[in-house]
């Protein structure tokens, strides 16, 4: 594949991840509208976030493993087309249960699509460009925070919440057309269903997955309820919320650049410091949440670190899975998306409990505890690596 064709493939799959990210995240910008339209509580509306994340985390590995014998080109085209079709079907969602059903099926299709995107691009581009290509694809979700969520929030507030998903589907037609032209006709994923799924039974894999689980949960315990946090607690006027979400999204793009720096060299010590800094920022927000300007300052600083652990977490997951199950390399691309969405579900779920028990102002203190737990798990992972290194040295000496 020529360099120009590689660039077109990376750009196409980045646009795909942008649509997937908008489909997943834009719901937080229209929670209030859904709450009013569906006549449910805010915490119940928040279940649309956690329900999507749980379905994503549980369904993605099964979908990828089940389709292991089918062409990845066919699987990813079908998966992305399902996402677009379900976005259009939200227009006909008149009950909360029907909307939840659409979100659950859409979540599995999103997980399948992004996992296969990472797998395809890692095989199609030159080895030295793999990290760059994967970073771009994951960065599509940050771009969704910058453009997709604020645009969707604006549409939801001025037209209807369902039109947000219709517009997302229309945008998705563009990368779908390019996918037909640019996707290579790749072979199927190696390994049987049982071989692929066995990766999730390894204790070291489960421990490594806890880093992105907790790292994402501390972010999304706040991000899920960012709209009521801004309007009800900070007193931000409704017509300014879209602009604030736009700034927050811009900060999240910066977080990908910071994440690239963290992923260089020894990244686990840097991840430890990152989680401590995040805990400090969440603590600061806990004490300033009733002040507009100080609260916004802490919120934007949190946004600057929101995705900064993703690249290092992906590298660590590849390292661990490669050392204990080399035959599951392609399937290992599902680990970060699955773990991230478990974290999203955990964060939004715990955030919902905090909102029900004490109000939306209790969301930042919960984020502090989750960030500290992420620090502890990262410390354990680092020490296990040191122990393994010492054991290897002892064996070699003997």
N, C-alpha and C positions, 0 to 999 in steps of 0.2 A: 504494500500500500504506500503510495507517494505521500510526501509530507502535506501537500495541499489537501489530499483526500483524508488524511488523518485529522487535519484541522477542521474539516467539514464534519467529520464524524463526531469529534469532541464538541463542536458547537451545537450540532443537532441533539446530542444526548444531554447537553447542558440545558437546552431549551425544554427538553422532555422533563428533566428534573425540576425546572422552574414551574412547569404546569403541575407536576406532582406535589411540589412543595406548597404551591398556592391552594391546591385542592385540600391538602391536609391542614394548613395553618390558617387559612382565611376564615375558618369557622369562628376563631376567637374574636374577630372584628365585628361579627354579626350576632353574637350570643344574645345581646339585649333584644334585638329584633326577633330572633327565634323564640326567646322567652315570652315576648308579648304575643307573637302570632300563634304559638303552640299552647299558650296558657299553662306553662310549666314554671317551676322555680329556676332561679339562676344556677343553682347547684345541679339540678336535673339537666339543664341545657349544657352544662359543662361536661356531662357524661358523654356527649357527642364527641368530645375531644378524647377522653380516656377510652371510650368504646372503639373509636377508630384505631387508636394506638395498640390496644390489646389485640384486636383482630389482625392488625399489621404484624405484630410480633409473633402471634401464634400461627397465623395462616401462611406467612411468607415462606418459612423453611419447608413446610409441607408442599406448597405450590411449586417451589423450585425443584425439590426432590422428586415430586410426582411427575413433573414434566422433563425429567433428566434425559429421557430417550428421544425427546422431540427437539427439532432444530431450535436453537436459541433465537434465531431470526423470527421464526413463526411465533414462538412463545411471547417475545417482547412486543411484537406487533399486536397480537391478540390482547395481551394485558393492557397496553396503553389505549387501545380502542375501547375496551370495557370501561376504563376510567372516564374517558370522554363521554361515552353514552350514559353512564350513571350520573355524571354532572348535569346532563340535560334532563334526566328524569327527576331531578329535585323539584322541578316546576310542578310536578304532580304530587308532591309530598304534602298532604294535608294533615297528617297525624305525626306525632312524635315517633311512634313505632316504625312507620314507613320510612321516615328520614333516617332513623338509626339503622334500619336494614340496608339502605342504600350506602350509608357510610361504612358499614362492616364489609360488604362485598367490595366496595371501592378500595378499602384499605388493603385487602389481600392483593388486588390487582396492582395497586401502587407499589407494594413491597416486591412483587414479582418483577415489575418493570425496572425499578431502580437497581435491584440486585443483578439482574441480567445486563443492565447497562454497564455496571462496574466490571462484570465478568467479560463482556464483549470487548470493551475498550482496553482492558488489560492485556488481552490476547492480540488485538488488532494493531496497536501502535508499537513503535520501537521500545525496547526495554527501558532506555534512558528517559523516555517520556511518560512512563506509566504513572509515576507519582503525580506529575503535572496534570495528566488527563483525569485521574480520579479526583484530584483536588478541584478541578473545574466542575466536574459533575456534582460533587457534594456542594460546591459553591452555588449551584443553581437553587438550592433550598434557601440560602442566604439572600440571593437575589429575589426570591419569592417574598421574603420578609420585607425587602426594600420597596418593591413595586407591587407585587401581587396582593399582599395583605392590605396596605393602605388603599389601593385602587378598589379592591373588593369591599372594604369597609365603606368607602365613599358610595359605591353603587348600592350597597345594602341599605344605607341610611337614606338615600335619595330616590331609589326605585323600589326594590324589594330584595330581601335576603336571597331568594332563589335566583335572581338575575345575576348575582355574583358568580354562581356556579355555571350558569349558561355562558357568560362571557369567558370564563376560564376554559370551557370546552371549545369555544370558537377559536381561542388563541392556540389551543392544542392541535388544531387541524394542521397548522403550519409545520411543526416538527414531525407530525405523522406522515405527511407527504414526503418530507426529506428522508425519513427512515426507510421508506420503500426503495429509495434510490441509492442510499449510501450504506445501509447495513450489509456487512459481509455475510456470505452464506456459510455460517460457521458450523462446525460439528457439534454434536450433543455434548452435554456435561458428562465427564467420565464418572463411573461408579454407580453402584446400585442404590436404590432407595434406602436400604438399611445402612449401607456404608456412609451415605451422606448424613443421615440422621444421627448416627453414632457419635458424630462430632459434638453434639450437644450433651452427651453423657460424660464427657471428660471433665473432671473436677477443675483442672487448670483453665480450661476454656470457660467454665462457669464463673470462676473467680475473675478472669480477665474481663468477662462481659459486665461484671458489676461496676467497673470504672465508667463506661459510657451510660449504664443504667442510672447510676446515682448522679453522674455529671449532668445528664439531661433532665433528671427529675428536679434538681434544685433550680434550673432555669425555667422549666415549664410550670412549676408550682406558682410562679409569678406571672409568666407569660399567658397562661390560660385565662387568668382573671385580670389581665392588664387593662381592659376597657372599663370594668366597674371600679378597678383600683384608681384609675385616672379620674373618672367622673364623680364617683361617690366619696372617695377618701381624700384625694388631692384637690377636688373641686375644679377640675379642668373642664371648660365648656365643651359640649359635644362636638361643635364644629371644628375644634382644634385637634380632636383625637386622631384623625387621619394623618395630619401633619406630624404629630408626635410618633405615630407608628412608622411613618416614613423615615424619620430621623433614627429611630431605634433600628430599623432595618439596615440603614447605612452603617450604623455601628456594628451590626452583625457581619457585614462584609469585611470590615476592618478586623473582626475577630478571626476570620479565615486566614488573613495575613499573619496575625499573631500566632495562630495555630501552626502555620508552616514553620515558623521560627522555633516553636516548642518541639516540633517533630524532628528537628535536626539533632544528631548526636544522642546523648543519653537523655531520653525524654521523660522517663518516670520521675526523676527528681524535680524536673520542671513542672510536671503535672501536680505533684504534691504542693508546690508553692502556689500554683494556679488556684487550687481548691481552697487554700487558706485565704488568698486574696478575695476570692468570691464570697467566702463566709463573712469576711470583714465588710464587703460592700452590702451584702444582704442585711447585716446587722445595722449598718449605717442607715439603710433605707427603712428599717423597722422603727428607728427613732425620728425619722424626718418625713414619714409618709403623709403626715397632715400638712406639710409645707410644700407648696407647689414647686418652687424653684429648687430647693434642696432635694426633694423627692425625685424630680426629673433628672437632676444631676446624677444621683445614684443609679437611676434607671438606665440612663445612657451609658454609664460606666459598666453596668452589668451587661448591656448589649454588646459592648466592645469585647467582652470575654465569652459571649454566649456560645459560640461554636469553636472556641479555641482549643478544646480538648479533642475534637473529632479526628484530626489527622494523626495525632500521636496514638490515640486509641485504636484506630484502624491498623496502624503499623504493628502495635503490640499484639492485636488479635491475629494478624497474619503471621507474626513470629511464633506465637504459641501454637496456632493450628498447624503451621508448617513443620514444627518440630515433633508434634505428636501424631499428626494425620496428614502426611504430604499428599495423599491421594484425594483429599477433599479441598484442594486449593480453590477451585471455582465455587464450590458451595460455601466456602468461608467468607465469600463476599456478602453473604446474607447476615453475618454476625453483627456488624456495626448497625445496619438499619434495624435489625430485630432488637438489639440491646437498647438502641436509642429510643425506639417506640415503647419498649417496656418502661423506660425512664419517663417518657412523656405520659404514659398511662398512670404510673406511680405518682408523678408530680401533680397532674390534674386531679387524680383521685384524692390524694392527701390534701390538696388545696381545697377541694370541695368539702371535705370534712372540717377543715379549719374555718371555711366560710360559714358553714351551718352552725358550728359551735360558738364562734366568737365574732364573726364578721370578716370582711375582706381584708381588714388591717392586720389580721393574724397570718396572712400568707407569707410575708417576708421572714418572720421568725422561723417558720417551718423550713424555708429555704436554707437558713443558716445551718440547721441540724443536718439536712441532706448533704450540703457541701462538706461538712466536717466528716460525715460518713464516707464520702468519696475520697477524702484525704486518707482516712484509715485504711481503706481497701487498697489504695495505691501504695501505701507504705508496706502493707503485707505482700503485695506483688513484688515490690522492689527487693524486699528481704528474702523472698523465696528464690529470686534470681541469684542473689548473692550466695545463698546456701547451695544452690545447684552448682554454681561456679566453684565453690570451695570443695564440694564433693568430687567434681570432675578433676580438680587439681590433685586431690588425695589419691584418686584412682590412678592417675597418670604417674604420680610419684611411686606408687606401689609397683 
